[in-house]
Amino acid sequence: MFTKKKKVIAITVTALILALSLGTTSFADTVSNTLKAQYKALKILLNGQQVTMESQPIIVNGSTYLPLRAFANLFNKNVDWNAAQQQVTITDKPDNQLTSLQAQVTEKENQIITLNAQLTSAKNKIADLEDELDSNSNDDEDDVDNAIDDLEGDLNDNYDSPGDSDYMDNDDIGFDEIVVSGDEDDITIKIYLELDDAVDAGDGDYEDNEDFWYSIDTEGILNYLDDICDDVWKVDELEDCDITGTFYDSDDSNNKLDTFTADNGDNAEID
């Protein structure tokens, strides 16, 4: 324990002490001097926390000196003394926590590199799948378009006699064409009929073509439509489609005679 009274002692300080105070003194020659120093119970705070020193500081000519090793320990440094060369070496102590953190950072960086590579690979696979899907979709669209074109030709060949006895039962009803459009989900059918001859054959009983059209038995018209719809659903690409359509007077393409619908698999209905 230090007493409250200052103790003054005479010590011989070697060249090491001079090097710490001056910083530039050479140890090539041994230098000694007699100094008056004071021991004093000083508190040393490091980042606000009091630290305990194994060796107490001394005060020489108003300057406070700490033993180099004790001072270095405060900052996690190693101190080595080479007596042959009269040399002090100060190095950093290994920081296990820092080393561990650096290793963790390196590991995370490697994981990020790996994940980025996986992400790039996944994006490339998605792009390839999208290209393949687009290609397949285009192929499917081409197949549907071709199927609709073929269907249109078949309907024009098979249903060019709407006036047959199984249908509208009037040989004077003429046929112009059937036009088919749409996709695998929805098909639109336009049927163009020639009614002038039928109207003329009616000996003036009808005011116009539309008036004649409404005189036709609805059952015959529906039979005609049901057979057409059945042929549409026989096409593989169109087997699940819904059908809408319109009858037109071919002499006046703006004259809609009737519209019809047929949900998939159901009988046709005239709106």
C-alpha positions in Angstrom: 0.0 0.0 0.0 1.1 3.5 -0.7 0.9 6.0 2.1 -0.7 9.4 1.6 2.6 10.9 2.0 4.6 11.1 -1.2 7.6 8.9 -1.2 10.6 10.2 -3.0 13.1 7.7 -4.0 16.2 7.8 -6.1 16.4 5.2 -8.9 18.6 4.5 -11.7 16.7 4.5 -15.0 18.2 2.6 -17.8 18.2 3.5 -21.4 14.8 1.7 -21.9 13.1 4.4 -19.8 14.7 7.2 -21.8 13.5 5.5 -25.0 10.0 5.5 -23.8 10.0 9.2 -22.8 12.0 10.5 -25.8 11.2 8.0 -28.5 14.4 8.7 -30.5 17.3 7.7 -28.1 19.5 5.0 -29.5 20.4 1.9 -27.4 23.8 1.6 -29.2 25.4 2.9 -26.0 24.3 2.2 -22.4 23.2 5.5 -20.8 22.4 5.9 -17.2 21.2 8.8 -15.1 20.0 9.3 -11.6 16.5 10.8 -11.4 14.2 11.7 -8.7 10.9 9.9 -9.1 7.7 9.7 -7.2 5.4 6.8 -6.6 1.8 8.0 -6.5 -1.4 6.0 -6.2 -2.9 7.0 -9.5 -6.2 5.8 -11.0 -5.9 4.7 -14.6 -9.2 4.6 -16.6 -9.5 2.8 -20.0 -12.6 3.7 -21.9 -14.1 4.9 -18.6 -13.3 1.7 -16.7 -10.6 1.6 -14.0 -7.9 -0.9 -14.6 -5.5 -2.5 -12.1 -1.8 -2.3 -12.8 0.7 -4.9 -11.7 3.3 -2.2 -11.5 2.5 1.3 -10.4 3.3 4.3 -12.5 6.0 6.8 -11.5 6.2 10.6 -11.9 9.5 12.1 -13.1 9.8 15.8 -13.5 6.0 16.1 -13.8 5.6 13.4 -16.4 3.9 10.1 -15.6 5.7 6.9 -16.7 4.1 3.5 -17.0 6.1 0.2 -17.4 6.0 -0.6 -21.1 4.7 -4.1 -20.6 1.9 -3.0 -18.3 1.0 -0.3 -20.8 1.1 -2.7 -23.7 -1.2 -5.1 -21.9 -3.8 -2.4 -21.7 -4.0 -2.4 -25.5 -3.6 -6.1 -26.1 0.0 -6.0 -27.3 2.9 -8.3 -26.8 6.2 -6.9 -25.6 9.5 -8.8 -26.3 12.9 -7.7 -25.1 16.0 -8.7 -27.1 18.9 -8.2 -24.7 21.6 -8.9 -27.4 20.3 -6.2 -29.6 19.0 -4.0 -26.8 15.7 -3.9 -28.7 12.0 -3.9 -27.7 9.5 -5.4 -30.1 5.8 -4.7 -29.8 3.3 -6.8 -31.7 -0.5 -7.4 -31.6 -1.8 -10.2 -29.5 -4.0 -12.7 -31.5 -7.7 -11.7 -31.1 -9.5 -15.0 -31.1 -12.9 -13.2 -31.2 -11.8 -11.1 -34.2 -10.4 -14.2 -35.9 -13.6 -16.0 -35.4 -15.7 -13.1 -36.7 -13.5 -12.8 -39.7 -13.9 -16.5 -40.4 -17.6 -16.2 -40.1 -17.6 -13.2 -42.5 -15.5 -15.2 -45.0 -18.0 -18.2 -44.6 -20.9 -15.9 -45.2 -19.3 -14.3 -48.3 -18.7 -17.8 -49.7 -22.3 -18.7 -49.0 -23.4 -15.5 -50.8 -21.3 -16.4 -53.8 -22.8 -19.9 -53.8 -26.3 -18.6 -53.5 -25.7 -16.0 -56.3 -24.5 -18.8 -58.5 -27.6 -20.9 -57.7 -29.9 -17.9 -58.3 -28.3 -17.3 -61.7 -28.7 -20.9 -62.5 -32.4 -20.8 -61.4 -33.0 -17.7 -63.5 -31.5 -19.4 -66.5 -33.6 -22.4 -66.1 -36.7 -20.3 -65.7 -35.8 -18.4 -68.9 -35.4 -21.7 -70.7 -38.7 -23.0 -69.4 -40.4 -19.8 -70.5 -38.9 -20.1 -73.9 -40.0 -23.7 -74.1 -43.5 -22.7 -72.9 -43.8 -19.9 -75.5 -42.7 -22.3 -78.2 -45.2 -25.0 -77.1 -47.9 -22.3 -76.8 -47.2 -21.1 -80.3 -47.3 -24.7 -81.5 -50.6 -25.2 -79.7 -52.0 -22.0 -81.2 -50.9 -23.2 -84.7 -52.6 -26.5 -84.1 -55.9 -24.9 -83.0 -55.8 -22.5 -86.0 -55.3 -25.3 -88.4 -58.0 -27.3 -86.7 -60.4 -24.4 -87.1 -59.5 -24.0 -90.7 -60.2 -27.7 -91.4 -63.4 -27.5 -89.4 -64.7 -24.6 -91.4 -64.1 -26.5 -94.7 -65.9 -29.6 -93.3 -68.9 -27.6 -92.1 -69.3 -25.9 -95.5 -69.2 -29.3 -97.2 -71.5 -31.1 -94.8 -74.1 -28.4 -94.0 -74.7 -26.6 -97.3 -78.3 -27.8 -97.4 -80.1 -26.2 -94.5 -83.4 -26.6 -96.3 -83.3 -30.4 -96.0 -86.3 -32.1 -94.5 -84.2 -33.0 -91.4 -83.6 -29.3 -90.8 -85.6 -26.3 -92.1 -87.6 -28.4 -94.5 -87.7 -25.9 -97.4 -85.7 -26.5 -100.6 -85.9 -22.8 -101.5 -83.7 -21.9 -98.6 -80.2 -21.3 -100.1 -76.8 -21.6 -98.4 -73.9 -19.2 -98.9 -71.2 -20.1 -96.4 -70.2 -20.9 -92.8 -67.4 -18.9 -91.2 -65.6 -20.2 -88.1 -63.3 -18.3 -85.8 -62.0 -18.4 -82.1 -59.8 -20.5 -80.0 -59.8 -23.8 -78.0 -62.1 -22.2 -75.4 -64.6 -20.2 -77.5 -65.8 -20.7 -81.0 -67.8 -18.3 -83.1 -69.9 -19.5 -86.0 -71.4 -17.2 -88.7 -74.0 -18.8 -91.0 -75.0 -16.9 -94.2 -78.2 -18.0 -95.8 -79.9 -17.0 -99.1 -83.6 -16.4 -98.5 -84.7 -14.5 -101.6 -85.9 -17.5 -103.5 -87.8 -18.8 -100.5 -89.5 -15.4 -100.0 -90.4 -15.2 -103.7 -91.8 -18.7 -103.6 -94.1 -17.7 -100.8 -96.3 -15.8 -103.2 -96.1 -12.6 -101.3 -97.0 -14.0 -97.9 -93.8 -12.4 -96.4 -92.9 -8.8 -96.1 -89.2 -9.4 -96.3 -86.5 -12.0 -95.7 -86.5 -11.6 -91.9 -90.3 -12.1 -91.9 -89.8 -15.4 -93.7 -87.1 -16.4 -91.4 -89.3 -16.2 -88.3 -91.8 -18.4 -90.1 -89.4 -21.4 -90.1 -90.0 -24.1 -87.5 -87.5 -23.4 -84.6 -87.1 -27.2 -84.0 -85.6 -27.6 -87.5 -83.2 -24.8 -87.0 -82.0 -26.2 -83.7 -81.5 -29.7 -85.2 -79.3 -28.0 -87.8 -77.3 -26.2 -85.1 -77.0 -29.3 -82.9 -75.4 -31.3 -85.7 -73.0 -28.5 -86.4 -72.0 -28.1 -82.7 -71.5 -31.9 -82.4 -69.1 -31.8 -85.3 -67.2 -28.9 -83.6 -66.8 -30.9 -80.4 -65.5 -33.9 -82.3 -62.4 -31.9 -83.1 -59.8 -32.8 -80.4 -58.5 -29.3 -80.0 -62.0 -27.9 -79.6 -63.7 -30.6 -77.5 -64.1 -28.3 -74.4 -65.1 -25.1 -76.2 -68.3 -23.1 -75.9 -70.0 -22.0 -79.1 -71.8 -18.8 -80.0 -73.1 -17.9 -83.4 -75.3 -15.8 -85.7 -77.5 -16.4 -88.7 -77.1 -13.7 -91.4 -79.1 -12.9 -94.5 -76.4 -13.1 -97.2 -78.2 -10.5 -99.3 -77.6 -8.0 -96.4 -74.6 -9.0 -94.3 -75.6 -6.5 -91.6 -79.0 -8.2 -91.2 -78.7 -10.6 -88.2 -81.5 -13.1 -88.4 -80.9 -14.8 -85.1 -78.1 -15.5 -82.6 -77.5 -18.8 -80.8 -75.3 -20.3 -78.1 -74.2 -23.8 -77.1 -72.3 -24.4 -73.9 -69.9 -27.3 -74.1 -71.8 -30.6 -74.5 -75.3 -28.9 -74.3 -77.9 -28.5 -77.0 -78.0 -25.2 -78.9 -80.3 -22.5 -77.9 -81.6 -19.6 -80.0 -81.4 -16.3 -78.1 
